């Protein structure tokens, strides 16, 4: 119902190639997240799938059918935009019904589907309002409503939560995940926020400069990053990446160790350092340790009750069994 | 922070604004006053301002001598027709320039505007010949086409400016929602640009209404609009100021009323997008 295949897809704007040849398959019903720093081509890739941009070469198939030259209106996909892109002159009801009206569905069926979507999204009381009279979260729900009524074969989300405040974002994240469980429809979601990617995705596609750096489940990426870029991008706070003699000692150019895999003690340990900034989150505390003799500042996660102060000398012990090793090219050493 | 303005300053500003306003309005006022004078009073020296024998004689003469309604209808048809036709052509043109611009879009816009810098008389001869060839002389259709063409650059420019204010994502959303290009323009773009389109319609209706060069040169009797009606009261000899004024007043009255009622819309449209 919603299997999307990209086959050697490229995209150039003039002489600038933003997407070098790229292959990717998004399975039916999967929640796939494109993540990467800004300018990595993730939104462009989504727009290529939507048909809002033409691909320069290659092929896009939706459910096995060649969709490369099919206009966006005929691809059977629905999209939710960062700016919501609601029609300001139409009421919420008309906004949600718009795709149905374009599909020439009869009025009764339109109303039935709009009411159903409004019930799912808690919009029933707002159907007669204009988008301008709604809050950001409500507007985003209308945009989602407009997407679900047409029962698309896949949903495309282009950074849909970026315009919302932090608290609302967490709520909407859950709503979208919930919606995915309920509809079991393919969703492709673009974000620069790796927390969103980790919490929502079945499959994460990490992109950099149009290249796919790694594809995998959130935990696969977390535990087995293929290269330094993925290692540094996935996880918050980021993995400690250490090069120099400590890495050489372990036959690597760079070693990576996650903050939760380092024990901190005031008595003994492998590395000695001084506590800098501490971030107290209540459940956890993150200590930033410097003057360890390593080039990098080391971030360590400890329990919320651990109470070292700024300037205290501490000892650190990394867990060797979960340490990541990377070669000179930045690739993981098995 | 609001700037404080002293009441003295305010009074001066008000006086200056009124003075400028009256100066601009004076010729129209003088025309209207003259239309109520006798021909002799109209050329009186010193000129008579308000104290003369008010008479409707000129209006009666004008009414008897020519069929005002026919001229009025021609004006409405030509101005209305050329404006509507122009907007129908300009909406897709402005859409493409605003939403799928190419490297040459700016050049095309400038080129279109540059045609307005050409003296109209420079192309009178070829257009006159084309009109003869196609049997368009003294026809309303011919004037609709010519006035549409000469106002088209302005219509496209205005609509282009309004369309640029509309976020492209909304049109993309319409495309994703299954709208064809025609539906996208009809149901999404046009309703959103209504204030801009309305003021474009108004301004171009006024421009076409007031157009004299082409209407005088390309019409004789059948298709002559109100501009030709005015001109027919100017004569090389005899007294005609009062009658000419009466004819002018009758010609500008409809557009004056239209302008008065739509001034809010006009100002809003012309400053659209300047203030968010």
Interface residues (C-beta under 8 A of the other chain):
Chain A: X50 X51 X52 X71 X72 X73 X74 X77 X78 X79 X81 X82 X83 X85 X86 X87 X88 X89 X98 X99 X102 X103 X146 X150 X156
Chain B: X167 X169 X170 X172 X173 X174 X175 X176 X177 X178 X179 X180 X183 X187 X188 X191 X192 X194
